[in-house]
Amino acid sequence: MNDAAPTKRQVVVAALRELVEALDQRVPHVERVAEARIARESAALHKEAADRIEELAPAKLNLRPGKATESDRMTNDDVASRGGR
């Protein structure tokens, strides 16, 4: 077994971060009839993914070098809003 191989948890967290980053980059298309519903569902999915990231990789245990992404800020804001900091 390769000790450097990512754990299942790390793979899931990486996929969730990718999803959150994609949702952060989403551009609303106001010309679409269903845009309001799509935007609500996107926001709900974003929150669920950010909450799950926090469950799997709490900020204190998940220090990453480099610039904080929007998803990191969202996750940290979610923690703060729940009284976690």
CYANA upper distance limits for C-alpha pairs under 8 A (distance plus 0.5 A):
  6 PRO  CA     10 GLN  CA      6.31
  6 PRO  CA     11 VAL  CA      6.94
  7 THR  CA     11 VAL  CA      6.85
  8 LYS  CA     12 VAL  CA      6.75
  9 ARG  CA     13 VAL  CA      6.61
  9 ARG  CA     56 LEU  CA      7.35
 10 GLN  CA     14 ALA  CA      6.53
 11 VAL  CA     15 ALA  CA      6.72
 12 VAL  CA     16 LEU  CA      6.62
 13 VAL  CA     17 ARG  CA      6.58
 13 VAL  CA     53 ILE  CA      6.23
 13 VAL  CA     56 LEU  CA      7.43
 13 VAL  CA     57 ALA  CA      7.73
 14 ALA  CA     18 GLU  CA      6.71
 15 ALA  CA     19 LEU  CA      6.75
 16 LEU  CA     20 VAL  CA      6.68
 16 LEU  CA     49 ALA  CA      6.34
 16 LEU  CA     50 ALA  CA      8.06
 16 LEU  CA     52 ARG  CA      8.47
 16 LEU  CA     53 ILE  CA      7.22
 17 ARG  CA     21 GLU  CA      6.56
 17 ARG  CA     49 ALA  CA      8.22
 17 ARG  CA     50 ALA  CA      8.24
 17 ARG  CA     53 ILE  CA      7.93
 17 ARG  CA     71 SER  CA      7.05
 18 GLU  CA     22 ALA  CA      6.67
 19 LEU  CA     23 LEU  CA      6.72
 19 LEU  CA     46 HIS  CA      8.35
 19 LEU  CA     49 ALA  CA      8.13
 20 VAL  CA     24 ASP  CA      6.61
 20 VAL  CA     46 HIS  CA      6.16
 20 VAL  CA     49 ALA  CA      7.15
 20 VAL  CA     50 ALA  CA      7.53
 20 VAL  CA     71 SER  CA      6.26
 21 GLU  CA     25 GLN  CA      6.91
 21 GLU  CA     69 THR  CA      8.24
 21 GLU  CA     70 GLU  CA      7.42
 21 GLU  CA     71 SER  CA      6.44
 22 ALA  CA     26 ARG  CA      6.88
 23 LEU  CA     42 SER  CA      7.29
 23 LEU  CA     46 HIS  CA      7.10
 24 ASP  CA     70 GLU  CA      7.54
 24 ASP  CA     71 SER  CA      8.00
 28 PRO  CA     35 GLU  CA      7.57
 28 PRO  CA     39 ALA  CA      7.76
 29 HIS  CA     35 GLU  CA      6.86
 30 VAL  CA     35 GLU  CA      6.47
 31 GLU  CA     35 GLU  CA      8.08
 34 ALA  CA     38 ILE  CA      6.68
 35 GLU  CA     39 ALA  CA      6.43
 36 ALA  CA     40 ARG  CA      6.74
 37 ARG  CA     41 GLU  CA      6.62
 38 ILE  CA     42 SER  CA      6.46
 39 ALA  CA     43 ALA  CA      6.65
 40 ARG  CA     44 ALA  CA      6.71
 41 GLU  CA     45 LEU  CA      6.56
 42 SER  CA     46 HIS  CA      6.55
 43 ALA  CA     47 LYS  CA      6.75
 44 ALA  CA     48 GLU  CA      6.70
 45 LEU  CA     49 ALA  CA      6.57
 46 HIS  CA     50 ALA  CA      6.59
 47 LYS  CA     51 ASP  CA      6.49
 48 GLU  CA     52 ARG  CA      6.63
 49 ALA  CA     53 ILE  CA      6.66
 50 ALA  CA     54 GLU  CA      6.82
 50 ALA  CA     71 SER  CA      7.53
 50 ALA  CA     74 MET  CA      7.46
 50 ALA  CA     75 THR  CA      5.71
 50 ALA  CA     78 ASP  CA      8.30
 51 ASP  CA     55 GLU  CA      6.83
 51 ASP  CA     75 THR  CA      7.28
 51 ASP  CA     78 ASP  CA      7.87
 52 ARG  CA     56 LEU  CA      6.68
 53 ILE  CA     57 ALA  CA      6.15
 53 ILE  CA     58 PRO  CA      7.82
 53 ILE  CA     75 THR  CA      7.95
 54 GLU  CA     58 PRO  CA      5.19
 54 GLU  CA     59 ALA  CA      7.38
 54 GLU  CA     75 THR  CA      6.96
 54 GLU  CA     79 VAL  CA      8.22
 57 ALA  CA     61 LEU  CA      6.88
 57 ALA  CA     62 ASN  CA      6.15
 58 PRO  CA     62 ASN  CA      6.48
 59 ALA  CA     63 LEU  CA      7.02
 59 ALA  CA     76 ASN  CA      7.61
 68 ALA  CA     72 ASP  CA      6.32
 68 ALA  CA     73 ARG  CA      7.34
 69 THR  CA     73 ARG  CA      6.92
 70 GLU  CA     74 MET  CA      6.57
 71 SER  CA     75 THR  CA      6.54
 72 ASP  CA     76 ASN  CA      6.61
 73 ARG  CA     77 ASP  CA      6.46
 74 MET  CA     78 ASP  CA      6.57
 75 THR  CA     79 VAL  CA      6.82
 76 ASN  CA     80 ALA  CA      6.73
 77 ASP  CA     81 SER  CA      6.57
 78 ASP  CA     82 ARG  CA      6.86
 79 VAL  CA     83 GLY  CA      6.99
 79 VAL  CA     84 GLY  CA      5.46
 79 VAL  CA     85 ARG  CA      7.27
 80 ALA  CA     84 GLY  CA      5.63
 80 ALA  CA     85 ARG  CA      5.67
